[in-house]
Amino acid sequence: MNEVMQLKTDLHRLTVELIGNCKYCSLISSNVEFKTPIYCTKFTGATHPTCVDVGTCLACQEYKRT
């Protein structure tokens, strides 16, 4: 595995650990190449989650409130 792919994999694993318990996070894609891997229900409701990138998710900071 090349260094870039290893970094992406590590970042994905850390992201899952950090935001995995957020009440608005309904799914985190396992595809490390996906630009918007987080399915969030905060802005659209539980029926239709929207895909957001890691930066948007971390900026929201709802993961800290769980």
PDBQT receptor file of N, H, CA, C and O in Angstrom, charges set to zero:
ATOM      1  N   MET A   1       0.850  -1.172   0.000  1.00  0.00    +0.000 N 
ATOM      2  CA  MET A   1       0.000   0.000   0.000  1.00  0.00    +0.000 C 
ATOM      3  C   MET A   1       0.903   1.244   0.000  1.00  0.00    +0.000 C 
ATOM      4  O   MET A   1       1.839   1.339   0.794  1.00  0.00    +0.000 OA
ATOM      5  N   ASN A   2       0.617   2.175  -0.879  1.00  0.00    +0.000 N 
ATOM      6  H   ASN A   2      -0.143   2.098  -1.524  1.00  0.00    +0.000 HD
ATOM      7  CA  ASN A   2       1.473   3.351  -0.934  1.00  0.00    +0.000 C 
ATOM      8  C   ASN A   2       1.176   4.293   0.238  1.00  0.00    +0.000 C 
ATOM      9  O   ASN A   2       0.179   4.128   0.941  1.00  0.00    +0.000 OA
ATOM     10  N   GLU A   3       2.042   5.268   0.436  1.00  0.00    +0.000 N 
ATOM     11  H   GLU A   3       2.852   5.402  -0.135  1.00  0.00    +0.000 HD
ATOM     12  CA  GLU A   3       1.942   6.163   1.593  1.00  0.00    +0.000 C 
ATOM     13  C   GLU A   3       0.665   7.005   1.589  1.00  0.00    +0.000 C 
ATOM     14  O   GLU A   3       0.061   7.211   2.641  1.00  0.00    +0.000 OA
ATOM     15  N   VAL A   4       0.254   7.488   0.428  1.00  0.00    +0.000 N 
ATOM     16  H   VAL A   4       0.745   7.320  -0.427  1.00  0.00    +0.000 HD
ATOM     17  CA  VAL A   4      -0.957   8.309   0.349  1.00  0.00    +0.000 C 
ATOM     18  C   VAL A   4      -2.181   7.489   0.738  1.00  0.00    +0.000 C 
ATOM     19  O   VAL A   4      -3.030   7.954   1.499  1.00  0.00    +0.000 OA
ATOM     20  N   MET A   5      -2.269   6.291   0.227  1.00  0.00    +0.000 N 
ATOM     21  H   MET A   5      -1.580   5.912  -0.391  1.00  0.00    +0.000 HD
ATOM     22  CA  MET A   5      -3.406   5.432   0.557  1.00  0.00    +0.000 C 
ATOM     23  C   MET A   5      -3.387   5.069   2.042  1.00  0.00    +0.000 C 
ATOM     24  O   MET A   5      -4.443   4.993   2.670  1.00  0.00    +0.000 OA
ATOM     25  N   GLN A   6      -2.230   4.848   2.598  1.00  0.00    +0.000 N 
ATOM     26  H   GLN A   6      -1.371   4.909   2.089  1.00  0.00    +0.000 HD
ATOM     27  CA  GLN A   6      -2.114   4.544   4.028  1.00  0.00    +0.000 C 
ATOM     28  C   GLN A   6      -2.578   5.736   4.868  1.00  0.00    +0.000 C 
ATOM     29  O   GLN A   6      -3.269   5.556   5.871  1.00  0.00    +0.000 OA
ATOM     30  N   LEU A   7      -2.204   6.938   4.467  1.00  0.00    +0.000 N 
ATOM     31  H   LEU A   7      -1.642   7.084   3.653  1.00  0.00    +0.000 HD
ATOM     32  CA  LEU A   7      -2.644   8.139   5.177  1.00  0.00    +0.000 C 
ATOM     33  C   LEU A   7      -4.163   8.305   5.099  1.00  0.00    +0.000 C 
ATOM     34  O   LEU A   7      -4.803   8.648   6.093  1.00  0.00    +0.000 OA
ATOM     35  N   LYS A   8      -4.735   8.064   3.929  1.00  0.00    +0.000 N 
ATOM     36  H   LYS A   8      -4.215   7.785   3.121  1.00  0.00    +0.000 HD
ATOM     37  CA  LYS A   8      -6.181   8.149   3.772  1.00  0.00    +0.000 C 
ATOM     38  C   LYS A   8      -6.889   7.123   4.649  1.00  0.00    +0.000 C 
ATOM     39  O   LYS A   8      -7.908   7.427   5.270  1.00  0.00    +0.000 OA
ATOM     40  N   THR A   9      -6.356   5.928   4.699  1.00  0.00    +0.000 N 
ATOM     41  H   THR A   9      -5.529   5.681   4.194  1.00  0.00    +0.000 HD
ATOM     42  CA  THR A   9      -6.935   4.868   5.522  1.00  0.00    +0.000 C 
ATOM     43  C   THR A   9      -6.853   5.228   7.003  1.00  0.00    +0.000 C 
ATOM     44  O   THR A   9      -7.814   5.026   7.745  1.00  0.00    +0.000 OA
ATOM     45  N   ASP A  10      -5.720   5.755   7.431  1.00  0.00    +0.000 N 
ATOM     46  H   ASP A  10      -4.939   5.920   6.828  1.00  0.00    +0.000 HD
ATOM     47  CA  ASP A  10      -5.559   6.169   8.826  1.00  0.00    +0.000 C 
ATOM     48  C   ASP A  10      -6.511   7.314   9.172  1.00  0.00    +0.000 C 
ATOM     49  O   ASP A  10      -7.119   7.316  10.243  1.00  0.00    +0.000 OA
ATOM     50  N   LEU A  11      -6.638   8.276   8.275  1.00  0.00    +0.000 N 
ATOM     51  H   LEU A  11      -6.145   8.274   7.406  1.00  0.00    +0.000 HD
ATOM     52  CA  LEU A  11      -7.542   9.404   8.496  1.00  0.00    +0.000 C 
ATOM     53  C   LEU A  11      -8.986   8.918   8.599  1.00  0.00    +0.000 C 
ATOM     54  O   LEU A  11      -9.747   9.386   9.446  1.00  0.00    +0.000 OA
ATOM     55  N   HIS A  12      -9.350   7.993   7.746  1.00  0.00    +0.000 N 
ATOM     56  H   HIS A  12      -8.732   7.612   7.058  1.00  0.00    +0.000 HD
ATOM     57  CA  HIS A  12     -10.707   7.445   7.773  1.00  0.00    +0.000 C 
ATOM     58  C   HIS A  12     -10.966   6.749   9.105  1.00  0.00    +0.000 C 
ATOM     59  O   HIS A  12     -12.016   6.955   9.713  1.00  0.00    +0.000 OA
ATOM     60  N   ARG A  13     -10.047   5.948   9.554  1.00  0.00    +0.000 N 
ATOM     61  H   ARG A  13      -9.194   5.780   9.060  1.00  0.00    +0.000 HD
ATOM     62  CA  ARG A  13     -10.197   5.226  10.820  1.00  0.00    +0.000 C 
ATOM     63  C   ARG A  13     -10.346   6.198  11.988  1.00  0.00    +0.000 C 
ATOM     64  O   ARG A  13     -11.198   6.004  12.855  1.00  0.00    +0.000 OA
ATOM     65  N   LEU A  14      -9.521   7.241  12.013  1.00  0.00    +0.000 N 
ATOM     66  H   LEU A  14      -8.828   7.399  11.309  1.00  0.00    +0.000 HD
ATOM     67  CA  LEU A  14      -9.606   8.242  13.077  1.00  0.00    +0.000 C 
ATOM     68  C   LEU A  14     -10.926   9.014  13.024  1.00  0.00    +0.000 C 
ATOM     69  O   LEU A  14     -11.513   9.322  14.062  1.00  0.00    +0.000 OA
ATOM     70  N   THR A  15     -11.383   9.321  11.826  1.00  0.00    +0.000 N 
ATOM     71  H   THR A  15     -10.906   9.071  10.983  1.00  0.00    +0.000 HD
ATOM     72  CA  THR A  15     -12.657  10.021  11.659  1.00  0.00    +0.000 C 
ATOM     73  C   THR A  15     -13.804   9.176  12.192  1.00  0.00    +0.000 C 
ATOM     74  O   THR A  15     -14.676   9.684  12.897  1.00  0.00    +0.000 OA
ATOM     75  N   VAL A  16     -13.807   7.902  11.863  1.00  0.00    +0.000 N 
ATOM     76  H   VAL A  16     -13.099   7.490  11.291  1.00  0.00    +0.000 HD
ATOM     77  CA  VAL A  16     -14.854   6.997  12.343  1.00  0.00    +0.000 C 
ATOM     78  C   VAL A  16     -14.845   6.954  13.869  1.00  0.00    +0.000 C 
ATOM     79  O   VAL A  16     -15.904   6.983  14.495  1.00  0.00    +0.000 OA
ATOM     80  N   GLU A  17     -13.673   6.885  14.463  1.00  0.00    +0.000 N 
ATOM     81  H   GLU A  17     -12.812   6.861  13.955  1.00  0.00    +0.000 HD
ATOM     82  CA  GLU A  17     -13.578   6.854  15.919  1.00  0.00    +0.000 C 
ATOM     83  C   GLU A  17     -14.072   8.157  16.539  1.00  0.00    +0.000 C 
ATOM     84  O   GLU A  17     -14.735   8.137  17.576  1.00  0.00    +0.000 OA
ATOM     85  N   LEU A  18     -13.758   9.272  15.919  1.00  0.00    +0.000 N 
ATOM     86  H   LEU A  18     -13.220   9.288  15.077  1.00  0.00    +0.000 HD
ATOM     87  CA  LEU A  18     -14.109  10.573  16.468  1.00  0.00    +0.000 C 
ATOM     88  C   LEU A  18     -15.594  10.881  16.354  1.00  0.00    +0.000 C 
ATOM     89  O   LEU A  18     -16.209  11.322  17.325  1.00  0.00    +0.000 OA
ATOM     90  N   ILE A  19     -16.169  10.658  15.197  1.00  0.00    +0.000 N 
ATOM     91  H   ILE A  19     -15.669  10.300  14.408  1.00  0.00    +0.000 HD
ATOM     92  CA  ILE A  19     -17.563  11.078  14.972  1.00  0.00    +0.000 C 
ATOM     93  C   ILE A  19     -18.551   9.928  14.962  1.00  0.00    +0.000 C 
ATOM     94  O   ILE A  19     -19.743  10.142  14.740  1.00  0.00    +0.000 OA
ATOM     95  N   GLY A  20     -18.090   8.739  15.194  1.00  0.00    +0.000 N 
ATOM     96  H   GLY A  20     -17.122   8.565  15.374  1.00  0.00    +0.000 HD
ATOM     97  CA  GLY A  20     -18.954   7.561  15.114  1.00  0.00    +0.000 C 
ATOM     98  C   GLY A  20     -20.156   7.576  16.037  1.00  0.00    +0.000 C 
ATOM     99  O   GLY A  20     -21.142   6.894  15.759  1.00  0.00    +0.000 OA
ATOM    100  N   ASN A  21     -20.109   8.324  17.120  1.00  0.00    +0.000 N 
ATOM    101  H   ASN A  21     -19.308   8.878  17.346  1.00  0.00    +0.000 HD
ATOM    102  CA  ASN A  21     -21.220   8.356  18.067  1.00  0.00    +0.000 C 
ATOM    103  C   ASN A  21     -22.106   9.591  17.919  1.00  0.00    +0.000 C 
ATOM    104  O   ASN A  21     -22.991   9.813  18.745  1.00  0.00    +0.000 OA
ATOM    105  N   CYS A  22     -21.885  10.384  16.894  1.00  0.00    +0.000 N 
ATOM    106  H   CYS A  22     -21.166  10.203  16.223  1.00  0.00    +0.000 HD
ATOM    107  CA  CYS A  22     -22.701  11.574  16.680  1.00  0.00    +0.000 C 
ATOM    108  C   CYS A  22     -24.149  11.159  16.402  1.00  0.00    +0.000 C 
ATOM    109  O   CYS A  22     -24.394  10.246  15.613  1.00  0.00    +0.000 OA
ATOM    110  N   LYS A  23     -25.096  11.824  17.043  1.00  0.00    +0.000 N 
ATOM    111  H   LYS A  23     -24.897  12.565  17.683  1.00  0.00    +0.000 HD
ATOM    112  CA  LYS A  23     -26.501  11.439  16.872  1.00  0.00    +0.000 C 
ATOM    113  C   LYS A  23     -27.025  11.749  15.480  1.00  0.00    +0.000 C 
ATOM    114  O   LYS A  23     -28.064  11.215  15.091  1.00  0.00    +0.000 OA
ATOM    115  N   TYR A  24     -26.341  12.594  14.716  1.00  0.00    +0.000 N 
ATOM    116  H   TYR A  24     -25.497  13.028  15.032  1.00  0.00    +0.000 HD
ATOM    117  CA  TYR A  24     -26.773  12.940  13.364  1.00  0.00    +0.000 C 
ATOM    118  C   TYR A  24     -26.079  12.108  12.285  1.00  0.00    +0.000 C 
ATOM    119  O   TYR A  24     -26.508  12.115  11.132  1.00  0.00    +0.000 OA
ATOM    120  N   CYS A  25     -25.038  11.409  12.638  1.00  0.00    +0.000 N 
ATOM    121  H   CYS A  25     -24.690  11.403  13.576  1.00  0.00    +0.000 HD
ATOM    122  CA  CYS A  25     -24.288  10.597  11.674  1.00  0.00    +0.000 C 
ATOM    123  C   CYS A  25     -25.004   9.255  11.505  1.00  0.00    +0.000 C 
ATOM    124  O   CYS A  25     -25.065   8.449  12.434  1.00  0.00    +0.000 OA
ATOM    125  N   SER A  26     -25.537   9.033  10.317  1.00  0.00    +0.000 N 
ATOM    126  H   SER A  26     -25.487   9.688   9.562  1.00  0.00    +0.000 HD
ATOM    127  CA  SER A  26     -26.261   7.777  10.100  1.00  0.00    +0.000 C 
ATOM    128  C   SER A  26     -25.396   6.709   9.442  1.00  0.00    +0.000 C 
ATOM    129  O   SER A  26     -25.692   5.519   9.542  1.00  0.00    +0.000 OA
ATOM    130  N   LEU A  27     -24.320   7.136   8.765  1.00  0.00    +0.000 N 
ATOM    131  H   LEU A  27     -24.080   8.104   8.684  1.00  0.00    +0.000 HD
ATOM    132  CA  LEU A  27     -23.446   6.179   8.084  1.00  0.00    +0.000 C 
ATOM    133  C   LEU A  27     -22.153   6.873   7.695  1.00  0.00    +0.000 C 
ATOM    134  O   LEU A  27     -22.149   8.058   7.360  1.00  0.00    +0.000 OA
ATOM    135  N   ILE A  28     -21.064   6.132   7.742  1.00  0.00    +0.000 N 
ATOM    136  H   ILE A  28     -21.068   5.169   8.014  1.00  0.00    +0.000 HD
ATOM    137  CA  ILE A  28     -19.784   6.620   7.238  1.00  0.00    +0.000 C 
ATOM    138  C   ILE A  28     -19.317   5.610   6.202  1.00  0.00    +0.000 C 
ATOM    139  O   ILE A  28     -19.110   4.437   6.511  1.00  0.00    +0.000 OA
ATOM    140  N   SER A  29     -19.156   6.075   4.978  1.00  0.00    +0.000 N 
ATOM    141  H   SER A  29     -19.324   7.028   4.727  1.00  0.00    +0.000 HD
ATOM    142  CA  SER A  29     -18.760   5.191   3.887  1.00  0.00    +0.000 C 
ATOM    143  C   SER A  29     -17.395   4.579   4.172  1.00  0.00    +0.000 C 
ATOM    144  O   SER A  29     -16.522   5.230   4.746  1.00  0.00    +0.000 OA
ATOM    145  N   SER A  30     -17.218   3.345   3.775  1.00  0.00    +0.000 N 
ATOM    146  H   SER A  30     -17.927   2.816   3.309  1.00  0.00    +0.000 HD
ATOM    147  CA  SER A  30     -15.927   2.683   3.949  1.00  0.00    +0.000 C 
ATOM    148  C   SER A  30     -14.966   2.977   2.803  1.00  0.00    +0.000 C 
ATOM    149  O   SER A  30     -13.799   2.590   2.862  1.00  0.00    +0.000 OA
ATOM    150  N   ASN A  31     -15.439   3.653   1.769  1.00  0.00    +0.000 N 
ATOM    151  H   ASN A  31     -16.387   3.968   1.721  1.00  0.00    +0.000 HD
ATOM    152  CA  ASN A  31     -14.613   4.002   0.615  1.00  0.00    +0.000 C 
ATOM    153  C   ASN A  31     -13.761   5.222   0.957  1.00  0.00    +0.000 C 
ATOM    154  O   ASN A  31     -14.294   6.326   1.072  1.00  0.00    +0.000 OA
ATOM    155  N   VAL A  32     -12.467   5.050   1.119  1.00  0.00    +0.000 N 
ATOM    156  H   VAL A  32     -12.034   4.153   1.026  1.00  0.00    +0.000 HD
ATOM    157  CA  VAL A  32     -11.583   6.145   1.517  1.00  0.00    +0.000 C 
ATOM    158  C   VAL A  32     -11.385   7.169   0.402  1.00  0.00    +0.000 C 
ATOM    159  O   VAL A  32     -10.879   8.262   0.657  1.00  0.00    +0.000 OA
ATOM    160  N   GLU A  33     -11.770   6.842  -0.813  1.00  0.00    +0.000 N 
ATOM    161  H   GLU A  33     -12.182   5.955  -1.021  1.00  0.00    +0.000 HD
ATOM    162  CA  GLU A  33     -11.641   7.762  -1.942  1.00  0.00    +0.000 C 
ATOM    163  C   GLU A  33     -12.869   8.661  -2.111  1.00  0.00    +0.000 C 
ATOM    164  O   GLU A  33     -12.834   9.612  -2.892  1.00  0.00    +0.000 OA
ATOM    165  N   PHE A  34     -13.933   8.376  -1.400  1.00  0.00    +0.000 N 
ATOM    166  H   PHE A  34     -13.962   7.603  -0.765  1.00  0.00    +0.000 HD
ATOM    167  CA  PHE A  34     -15.183   9.122  -1.506  1.00  0.00    +0.000 C 
ATOM    168  C   PHE A  34     -15.005  10.504  -0.868  1.00  0.00    +0.000 C 
ATOM    169  O   PHE A  34     -14.581  10.599   0.284  1.00  0.00    +0.000 OA
ATOM    170  N   LYS A  35     -15.322  11.564  -1.596  1.00  0.00    +0.000 N 
ATOM    171  H   LYS A  35     -15.667  11.487  -2.531  1.00  0.00    +0.000 HD
ATOM    172  CA  LYS A  35     -15.092  12.929  -1.111  1.00  0.00    +0.000 C 
ATOM    173  C   LYS A  35     -16.098  13.363  -0.042  1.00  0.00    +0.000 C 
ATOM    174  O   LYS A  35     -15.777  14.220   0.782  1.00  0.00    +0.000 OA
ATOM    175  N   THR A  36     -17.281  12.803  -0.036  1.00  0.00    +0.000 N 
ATOM    176  H   THR A  36     -17.541  12.107  -0.705  1.00  0.00    +0.000 HD
ATOM    177  CA  THR A  36     -18.293  13.120   0.975  1.00  0.00    +0.000 C 
ATOM    178  C   THR A  36     -18.762  11.826   1.626  1.00  0.00    +0.000 C 
ATOM    179  O   THR A  36     -19.852  11.340   1.323  1.00  0.00    +0.000 OA
ATOM    180  N   PRO A  37     -17.952  11.264   2.514  1.00  0.00    +0.000 N 
ATOM    181  CA  PRO A  37     -18.232   9.927   3.036  1.00  0.00    +0.000 C 
ATOM    182  C   PRO A  37     -19.207   9.855   4.206  1.00  0.00    +0.000 C 
ATOM    183  O   PRO A  37     -19.565   8.759   4.636  1.00  0.00    +0.000 OA
ATOM    184  N   ILE A  38     -19.643  11.000   4.729  1.00  0.00    +0.000 N 
ATOM    185  H   ILE A  38     -19.352  11.890   4.380  1.00  0.00    +0.000 HD
ATOM    186  CA  ILE A  38     -20.445  10.991   5.939  1.00  0.00    +0.000 C 
ATOM    187  C   ILE A  38     -21.896  11.322   5.615  1.00  0.00    +0.000 C 
ATOM    188  O   ILE A  38     -22.189  12.357   5.016  1.00  0.00    +0.000 OA
ATOM    189  N   TYR A  39     -22.786  10.447   6.010  1.00  0.00    +0.000 N 
ATOM    190  H   TYR A  39     -22.548   9.607   6.497  1.00  0.00    +0.000 HD
ATOM    191  CA  TYR A  39     -24.221  10.645   5.796  1.00  0.00    +0.000 C 
ATOM    192  C   TYR A  39     -24.789  11.298   7.062  1.00  0.00    +0.000 C 
ATOM    193  O   TYR A  39     -24.851  10.672   8.120  1.00  0.00    +0.000 OA
ATOM    194  N   CYS A  40     -25.194  12.540   6.939  1.00  0.00    +0.000 N 
ATOM    195  H   CYS A  40     -25.144  13.048   6.079  1.00  0.00    +0.000 HD
ATOM    196  CA  CYS A  40     -25.618  13.345   8.075  1.00  0.00    +0.000 C 
ATOM    197  C   CYS A  40     -27.102  13.693   7.959  1.00  0.00    +0.000 C 
ATOM    198  O   CYS A  40     -27.591  14.044   6.885  1.00  0.00    +0.000 OA
ATOM    199  N   THR A  41     -27.810  13.590   9.090  1.00  0.00    +0.000 N 
ATOM    200  H   THR A  41     -27.414  13.305   9.963  1.00  0.00    +0.000 HD
ATOM    201  CA  THR A  41     -29.231  13.891   9.101  1.00  0.00    +0.000 C 
ATOM    202  C   THR A  41     -29.555  15.226   9.768  1.00  0.00    +0.000 C 
ATOM    203  O   THR A  41     -30.729  15.568   9.912  1.00  0.00    +0.000 OA
ATOM    204  N   LYS A  42     -28.554  15.974  10.171  1.00  0.00    +0.000 N 
ATOM    205  H   LYS A  42     -27.601  15.697  10.054  1.00  0.00    +0.000 HD
ATOM    206  CA  LYS A  42     -28.796  17.216  10.912  1.00  0.00    +0.000 C 
ATOM    207  C   LYS A  42     -29.614  18.230  10.113  1.00  0.00    +0.000 C 
ATOM    208  O   LYS A  42     -30.535  18.841  10.657  1.00  0.00    +0.000 OA
ATOM    209  N   PHE A  43     -29.303  18.412   8.875  1.00  0.00    +0.000 N 
ATOM    210  H   PHE A  43     -28.555  17.916   8.433  1.00  0.00    +0.000 HD
ATOM    211  CA  PHE A  43     -29.934  19.463   8.079  1.00  0.00    +0.000 C 
ATOM    212  C   PHE A  43     -31.119  18.985   7.244  1.00  0.00    +0.000 C 
ATOM    213  O   PHE A  43     -31.910  19.801   6.771  1.00  0.00    +0.000 OA
ATOM    214  N   THR A  44     -31.246  17.684   7.059  1.00  0.00    +0.000 N 
ATOM    215  H   THR A  44     -30.603  17.021   7.443  1.00  0.00    +0.000 HD
ATOM    216  CA  THR A  44     -32.271  17.168   6.155  1.00  0.00    +0.000 C 
ATOM    217  C   THR A  44     -33.276  16.235   6.816  1.00  0.00    +0.000 C 
ATOM    218  O   THR A  44     -34.288  15.888   6.206  1.00  0.00    +0.000 OA
ATOM    219  N   GLY A  45     -33.019  15.834   8.027  1.00  0.00    +0.000 N 
ATOM    220  H   GLY A  45     -32.198  16.117   8.523  1.00  0.00    +0.000 HD
ATOM    221  CA  GLY A  45     -33.915  14.914   8.718  1.00  0.00    +0.000 C 
ATOM    222  C   GLY A  45     -33.501  13.468   8.506  1.00  0.00    +0.000 C 
ATOM    223  O   GLY A  45     -32.751  13.151   7.583  1.00  0.00    +0.000 OA
ATOM    224  N   ALA A  46     -33.998  12.602   9.369  1.00  0.00    +0.000 N 
ATOM    225  H   ALA A  46     -34.607  12.860  10.118  1.00  0.00    +0.000 HD
ATOM    226  CA  ALA A  46     -33.576  11.198   9.377  1.00  0.00    +0.000 C 
ATOM    227  C   ALA A  46     -33.956  10.437   8.119  1.00  0.00    +0.000 C 
ATOM    228  O   ALA A  46     -33.302   9.450   7.785  1.00  0.00    +0.000 OA
ATOM    229  N   THR A  47     -34.978  10.859   7.422  1.00  0.00    +0.000 N 
ATOM    230  H   THR A  47     -35.510  11.661   7.693  1.00  0.00    +0.000 HD
ATOM    231  CA  THR A  47     -35.434  10.132   6.247  1.00  0.00    +0.000 C 
ATOM    232  C   THR A  47     -34.489  10.278   5.062  1.00  0.00    +0.000 C 
ATOM    233  O   THR A  47     -34.302   9.332   4.296  1.00  0.00    +0.000 OA
ATOM    234  N   HIS A  48     -33.896  11.446   4.908  1.00  0.00    +0.000 N 
ATOM    235  H   HIS A  48     -34.048  12.214   5.530  1.00  0.00    +0.000 HD
ATOM    236  CA  HIS A  48     -33.038  11.726   3.759  1.00  0.00    +0.000 C 
ATOM    237  C   HIS A  48     -31.713  12.352   4.198  1.00  0.00    +0.000 C 
ATOM    238  O   HIS A  48     -31.556  13.570   4.125  1.00  0.00    +0.000 OA
ATOM    239  N   PRO A  49     -30.760  11.536   4.652  1.00  0.00    +0.000 N 
ATOM    240  CA  PRO A  49     -29.481  12.120   5.055  1.00  0.00    +0.000 C 
ATOM    241  C   PRO A  49     -28.744  12.718   3.857  1.00  0.00    +0.000 C 
ATOM    242  O   PRO A  49     -28.913  12.267   2.724  1.00  0.00    +0.000 OA
ATOM    243  N   THR A  50     -27.946  13.714   4.117  1.00  0.00    +0.000 N 
ATOM    244  H   THR A  50     -27.809  14.080   5.037  1.00  0.00    +0.000 HD
ATOM    245  CA  THR A  50     -27.137  14.329   3.077  1.00  0.00    +0.000 C 
ATOM    246  C   THR A  50     -25.690  13.906   3.270  1.00  0.00    +0.000 C 
ATOM    247  O   THR A  50     -25.263  13.651   4.396  1.00  0.00    +0.000 OA
ATOM    248  N   CYS A  51     -24.943  13.832   2.196  1.00  0.00    +0.000 N 
ATOM    249  H   CYS A  51     -25.290  14.039   1.281  1.00  0.00    +0.000 HD
ATOM    250  CA  CYS A  51     -23.530  13.457   2.270  1.00  0.00    +0.000 C 
ATOM    251  C   CYS A  51     -22.688  14.710   2.493  1.00  0.00    +0.000 C 
ATOM    252  O   CYS A  51     -22.834  15.701   1.777  1.00  0.00    +0.000 OA
ATOM    253  N   VAL A  52     -21.814  14.659   3.483  1.00  0.00    +0.000 N 
ATOM    254  H   VAL A  52     -21.695  13.854   4.064  1.00  0.00    +0.000 HD
ATOM    255  CA  VAL A  52     -20.925  15.783   3.771  1.00  0.00    +0.000 C 
ATOM    256  C   VAL A  52     -19.493  15.285   3.834  1.00  0.00    +0.000 C 
ATOM    257  O   VAL A  52     -19.231  14.095   4.013  1.00  0.00    +0.000 OA
ATOM    258  N   ASP A  53     -18.567  16.237   3.682  1.00  0.00    +0.000 N 
ATOM    259  H   ASP A  53     -18.780  17.203   3.537  1.00  0.00    +0.000 HD
ATOM    260  CA  ASP A  53     -17.164  15.859   3.795  1.00  0.00    +0.000 C 
ATOM    261  C   ASP A  53     -16.729  15.925   5.256  1.00  0.00    +0.000 C 
ATOM    262  O   ASP A  53     -17.477  16.393   6.115  1.00  0.00    +0.000 OA
ATOM    263  N   VAL A  54     -15.527  15.457   5.526  1.00  0.00    +0.000 N 
ATOM    264  H   VAL A  54     -14.920  15.077   4.828  1.00  0.00    +0.000 HD
ATOM    265  CA  VAL A  54     -15.018  15.388   6.893  1.00  0.00    +0.000 C 
ATOM    266  C   VAL A  54     -14.914  16.788   7.498  1.00  0.00    +0.000 C 
ATOM    267  O   VAL A  54     -15.254  16.978   8.666  1.00  0.00    +0.000 OA
ATOM    268  N   GLY A  55     -14.451  17.766   6.724  1.00  0.00    +0.000 N 
ATOM    269  H   GLY A  55     -14.176  17.612   5.776  1.00  0.00    +0.000 HD
ATOM    270  CA  GLY A  55     -14.312  19.131   7.221  1.00  0.00    +0.000 C 
ATOM    271  C   GLY A  55     -15.631  19.716   7.687  1.00  0.00    +0.000 C 
ATOM    272  O   GLY A  55     -15.691  20.356   8.737  1.00  0.00    +0.000 OA
ATOM    273  N   THR A  56     -16.680  19.502   6.922  1.00  0.00    +0.000 N 
ATOM    274  H   THR A  56     -16.631  18.982   6.070  1.00  0.00    +0.000 HD
ATOM    275  CA  THR A  56     -18.011  20.002   7.287  1.00  0.00    +0.000 C 
ATOM    276  C   THR A  56     -18.496  19.323   8.558  1.00  0.00    +0.000 C 
ATOM    277  O   THR A  56     -19.048  19.973   9.446  1.00  0.00    +0.000 OA
ATOM    278  N   CYS A  57     -18.294  18.038   8.639  1.00  0.00    +0.000 N 
ATOM    279  H   CYS A  57     -17.846  17.510   7.917  1.00  0.00    +0.000 HD
ATOM    280  CA  CYS A  57     -18.731  17.284   9.806  1.00  0.00    +0.000 C 
ATOM    281  C   CYS A  57     -18.000  17.754  11.063  1.00  0.00    +0.000 C 
ATOM    282  O   CYS A  57     -18.629  17.981  12.097  1.00  0.00    +0.000 OA
ATOM    283  N   LEU A  58     -16.708  17.896  10.982  1.00  0.00    +0.000 N 
ATOM    284  H   LEU A  58     -16.198  17.712  10.142  1.00  0.00    +0.000 HD
ATOM    285  CA  LEU A  58     -15.939  18.313  12.152  1.00  0.00    +0.000 C 
ATOM    286  C   LEU A  58     -16.245  19.750  12.546  1.00  0.00    +0.000 C 
ATOM    287  O   LEU A  58     -16.222  20.077  13.732  1.00  0.00    +0.000 OA
ATOM    288  N   ALA A  59     -16.531  20.611  11.582  1.00  0.00    +0.000 N 
ATOM    289  H   ALA A  59     -16.550  20.345  10.618  1.00  0.00    +0.000 HD
ATOM    290  CA  ALA A  59     -16.862  22.011  11.867  1.00  0.00    +0.000 C 
ATOM    291  C   ALA A  59     -18.188  22.128  12.617  1.00  0.00    +0.000 C 
ATOM    292  O   ALA A  59     -18.359  23.039  13.427  1.00  0.00    +0.000 OA
ATOM    293  N   CYS A  60     -19.105  21.238  12.364  1.00  0.00    +0.000 N 
ATOM    294  H   CYS A  60     -18.966  20.498  11.706  1.00  0.00    +0.000 HD
ATOM    295  CA  CYS A  60     -20.412  21.224  13.014  1.00  0.00    +0.000 C 
ATOM    296  C   CYS A  60     -20.262  21.014  14.527  1.00  0.00    +0.000 C 
ATOM    297  O   CYS A  60     -20.969  21.643  15.313  1.00  0.00    +0.000 OA
ATOM    298  N   GLN A  61     -19.368  20.157  14.919  1.00  0.00    +0.000 N 
ATOM    299  H   GLN A  61     -18.793  19.646  14.280  1.00  0.00    +0.000 HD
ATOM    300  CA  GLN A  61     -19.026  19.822  16.310  1.00  0.00    +0.000 C 
ATOM    301  C   GLN A  61     -20.142  19.151  17.095  1.00  0.00    +0.000 C 
ATOM    302  O   GLN A  61     -20.078  19.097  18.323  1.00  0.00    +0.000 OA
ATOM    303  N   GLU A  62     -21.156  18.644  16.422  1.00  0.00    +0.000 N 
ATOM    304  H   GLU A  62     -21.208  18.689  15.425  1.00  0.00    +0.000 HD
ATOM    305  CA  GLU A  62     -22.200  17.897  17.136  1.00  0.00    +0.000 C 
ATOM    306  C   GLU A  62     -21.655  16.607  17.740  1.00  0.00    +0.000 C 
ATOM    307  O   GLU A  62     -22.206  16.106  18.719  1.00  0.00    +0.000 OA
ATOM    308  N   TYR A  63     -20.588  16.068  17.173  1.00  0.00    +0.000 N 
ATOM    309  H   TYR A  63     -20.140  16.475  16.377  1.00  0.00    +0.000 HD
ATOM    310  CA  TYR A  63     -20.007  14.840  17.684  1.00  0.00    +0.000 C 
ATOM    311  C   TYR A  63     -19.499  15.028  19.120  1.00  0.00    +0.000 C 
ATOM    312  O   TYR A  63     -19.354  14.050  19.852  1.00  0.00    +0.000 OA
ATOM    313  N   LYS A  64     -19.231  16.259  19.524  1.00  0.00    +0.000 N 
ATOM    314  H   LYS A  64     -19.349  17.054  18.930  1.00  0.00    +0.000 HD
ATOM    315  CA  LYS A  64     -18.750  16.538  20.879  1.00  0.00    +0.000 C 
ATOM    316  C   LYS A  64     -19.878  16.495  21.908  1.00  0.00    +0.000 C 
ATOM    317  O   LYS A  64     -19.613  16.380  23.104  1.00  0.00    +0.000 OA
ATOM    318  N   ARG A  65     -21.106  16.583  21.469  1.00  0.00    +0.000 N 
ATOM    319  H   ARG A  65     -21.322  16.677  20.497  1.00  0.00    +0.000 HD
ATOM    320  CA  ARG A  65     -22.259  16.697  22.376  1.00  0.00    +0.000 C 
ATOM    321  C   ARG A  65     -22.868  15.360  22.752  1.00  0.00    +0.000 C 
ATOM    322  O   ARG A  65     -23.878  15.316  23.455  1.00  0.00    +0.000 OA
ATOM    323  N   THR A  66     -22.279  14.285  22.301  1.00  0.00    +0.000 N 
ATOM    324  H   THR A  66     -21.459  14.321  21.730  1.00  0.00    +0.000 HD
ATOM    325  CA  THR A  66     -22.863  12.971  22.635  1.00  0.00    +0.000 C 
ATOM    326  C   THR A  66     -22.263  12.397  23.879  1.00  0.00    +0.000 C 
ATOM    327  O   THR A  66     -22.639  11.302  24.298  1.00  0.00    +0.000 OA
TER     328      THR A  66
